[in-house]
Amino acid sequence: MSMRTLITGTGHFVPPRVVTNFDLEKVMNTSDEWIRQRSGIVERRHVEEGVMTSDLAYEAALRAIESARIDRSEIDFIIAATLSPDHYFPGIGVIVQAKLGLVPIGALDVRNQCSGFIYALSVADQYIRTGVYKKILLVAAEVQSTNLDYSDEGREMAVLFGDGGGAVILEPHDSTDGRGILSTHLFADGRHVPDLWLEKPSPKDKPTVTEELVKAKKFFPRMDGRNVFKNATEKMPKAVRIALEHNGLTVDDIALLIPHQANDRISQMVAHNLKIPLEKVMRNIDRYGNTTAASIPIALDEAVKEDRIKPGDIIVLTAFGSGYTWASAVLRW
Ligand SMILES: CC(C)(COP(=O)(O)OP(=O)(O)OC[C@H]1O[C@@H](n2cnc3c(N)ncnc32)[C@H](O)[C@@H]1OP(=O)(O)O)[C@@H](O)C(=O)NCCC(=O)NCCS
């Protein structure tokens, strides 16, 4: 009997405050037309003051637990993925653990930005298949709106990113029916760190926060948009092809492709490159912007709720982001 990892519950939570492109026009030098044309984004969610990443993660986790029809006390491990933790340290895994009342189970934080969900899924898959854990909560969440540079210097990024959280529950499954995670493939190229990063604070500086660094806007994330675009559109299709080949599948076998929602133009180019019709590609960036690690579990949960996935379907996930890191996963739902 071969054991695979099955996603038994999904959930997501986005903050209620909708920020449209027109709202952004009022606070920064941009236009609805520019944002829509370049990214397909129409609106995104921003948290109210004081709401932190662990709050969104907690809400998403509750929804995933409910959807898996388990009692939260059955969860035996937590994996959390985010680039925007509540604090520099510790990560949000332990905060979510305490909020859920699950002391003293282990809580691991994964820091792989837009690829964070698939990296975390890969880790969870190893633990489940080796029998170490039986019910893992994987949660990914981001609060990005509070630390974006809304001036001309940072506007390229400020319009793209949004806040939100998504979660899944993972359990072992006797896979005689072929269902479960079939594979995960992880990649990285650390030569591109400055292409998409938040450079400071860094222990390189003593003290780590100075007025000069604040004036130089070193605490805002920065991106070389063109390079990121070029690499994302190359590397995601490649990762998908490697994954399909590994499983003896073809693009025609895919029921739904869920790419990280970086930019709708990127998703369309990935689909075009793979020759997969857009109807088979999950796209919700118009409503949420780029929610980094949370984008795939949010999209997955929406796909489940919209009945776009049925048992036995081949679902392919792929992501690309800061690092660079990129990844793919194949699931038989
Ligand atoms: C950011 C991105 C949308 C820009 O698209 P682009 O086609 O390279 O941009 P264009 O060349 O058409 O436009 C650049 C111009 O728009 C301006 N601009 C940048 N942001 C703007 C904004 N929010 N509103 C209006 N104008 C803006 C720039 O200052 C530049 O002006 P200039 O030509 O006078 O110097 C695109 O590079 C991209 O999507 N990159 C990948 C981003 C991403 O997905 N990141 C996350 C990965 S996980």
Ligand as a Chemical Component Dictionary entry (heavy atoms), coordinates in Angstrom:
data_LIG
# 
_chem_comp.id                   LIG 
_chem_comp.type                 NON-POLYMER 
_chem_comp.pdbx_formal_charge   0 
_chem_comp.three_letter_code    LIG 
# 
loop_
_chem_comp_atom.comp_id 
_chem_comp_atom.atom_id 
_chem_comp_atom.alt_atom_id 
_chem_comp_atom.type_symbol 
_chem_comp_atom.charge 
_chem_comp_atom.model_Cartn_x 
_chem_comp_atom.model_Cartn_y 
_chem_comp_atom.model_Cartn_z 
_chem_comp_atom.pdbx_ordinal 
LIG C1  C1  C 0 6.111  45.992 -12.988 1  
LIG C2  C2  C 0 5.632  45.768 -14.395 2  
LIG C3  C3  C 0 4.103  45.659 -14.392 3  
LIG C4  C4  C 0 6.027  46.964 -15.286 4  
LIG O1  O1  O 0 5.633  46.705 -16.593 5  
LIG P1  P1  P 0 6.540  47.214 -17.800 6  
LIG O2  O2  O 0 5.884  46.734 -19.045 7  
LIG O3  O3  O 0 7.947  46.809 -17.542 8  
LIG O4  O4  O 0 6.421  48.752 -17.645 9  
LIG P2  P2  P 0 6.485  49.838 -18.783 10 
LIG O5  O5  O 0 7.834  49.807 -19.422 11 
LIG O6  O6  O 0 5.326  49.706 -19.686 12 
LIG O7  O7  O 0 6.320  51.162 -17.924 13 
LIG C5  C5  C 0 7.362  51.650 -17.161 14 
LIG C6  C6  C 0 7.020  53.103 -16.898 15 
LIG O8  O8  O 0 5.844  53.168 -16.082 16 
LIG C7  C7  C 0 6.139  53.900 -14.902 17 
LIG N1  N1  N 0 5.415  53.295 -13.782 18 
LIG C8  C8  C 0 5.850  52.366 -12.912 19 
LIG N2  N2  N 0 4.907  52.088 -12.038 20 
LIG C9  C9  C 0 3.830  52.813 -12.365 21 
LIG C10 C10 C 0 2.552  52.941 -11.795 22 
LIG N3  N3  N 0 2.165  52.232 -10.736 23 
LIG N4  N4  N 0 1.691  53.797 -12.375 24 
LIG C11 C11 C 0 2.044  54.518 -13.451 25 
LIG N5  N5  N 0 3.260  54.449 -14.015 26 
LIG C12 C12 C 0 4.153  53.609 -13.476 27 
LIG C13 C13 C 0 7.628  53.762 -14.730 28 
LIG O9  O9  O 0 8.124  54.835 -13.943 29 
LIG C14 C14 C 0 8.126  53.819 -16.157 30 
LIG O10 O10 O 0 8.107  55.150 -16.579 31 
LIG P3  P3  P 0 9.207  55.711 -17.633 32 
LIG O11 O11 O 0 8.985  54.906 -18.877 33 
LIG O12 O12 O 0 8.837  57.128 -17.756 34 
LIG O13 O13 O 0 10.525 55.459 -17.002 35 
LIG C15 C15 C 0 6.253  44.494 -14.998 36 
LIG O14 O14 O 0 7.640  44.671 -15.153 37 
LIG C16 C16 C 0 6.022  43.286 -14.149 38 
LIG O15 O15 O 0 4.912  42.834 -13.999 39 
LIG N6  N6  N 0 7.067  42.676 -13.596 40 
LIG C17 C17 C 0 6.949  41.516 -12.764 41 
LIG C18 C18 C 0 6.436  41.941 -11.447 42 
LIG C19 C19 C 0 6.084  40.791 -10.559 43 
LIG O16 O16 O 0 5.316  39.945 -10.933 44 
LIG N7  N7  N 0 6.654  40.769 -9.381  45 
LIG C20 C20 C 0 6.388  39.805 -8.402  46 
LIG C21 C21 C 0 6.895  38.500 -8.812  47 
LIG S1  S1  S 0 6.503  37.338 -7.652  48 
# 
loop_
_chem_comp_bond.comp_id 
_chem_comp_bond.atom_id_1 
_chem_comp_bond.atom_id_2 
_chem_comp_bond.value_order 
_chem_comp_bond.pdbx_ordinal 
LIG C1  C2  SING 1  
LIG C2  C3  SING 2  
LIG C2  C4  SING 3  
LIG C2  C15 SING 4  
LIG C4  O1  SING 5  
LIG O1  P1  SING 6  
LIG P1  O2  DOUB 7  
LIG P1  O3  SING 8  
LIG P1  O4  SING 9  
LIG O4  P2  SING 10 
LIG P2  O5  DOUB 11 
LIG P2  O6  SING 12 
LIG P2  O7  SING 13 
LIG O7  C5  SING 14 
LIG C5  C6  SING 15 
LIG C6  O8  SING 16 
LIG C6  C14 SING 17 
LIG O8  C7  SING 18 
LIG C7  N1  SING 19 
LIG C7  C13 SING 20 
LIG N1  C8  SING 21 
LIG N1  C12 SING 22 
LIG C8  N2  DOUB 23 
LIG N2  C9  SING 24 
LIG C9  C10 SING 25 
LIG C9  C12 DOUB 26 
LIG C10 N3  SING 27 
LIG C10 N4  DOUB 28 
LIG N4  C11 SING 29 
LIG C11 N5  DOUB 30 
LIG N5  C12 SING 31 
LIG C13 O9  SING 32 
LIG C13 C14 SING 33 
LIG C14 O10 SING 34 
LIG O10 P3  SING 35 
LIG P3  O11 DOUB 36 
LIG P3  O12 SING 37 
LIG P3  O13 SING 38 
LIG C15 O14 SING 39 
LIG C15 C16 SING 40 
LIG C16 O15 DOUB 41 
LIG C16 N6  SING 42 
LIG N6  C17 SING 43 
LIG C17 C18 SING 44 
LIG C18 C19 SING 45 
LIG C19 O16 DOUB 46 
LIG C19 N7  SING 47 
LIG N7  C20 SING 48 
LIG C20 C21 SING 49 
LIG C21 S1  SING 50 
# 
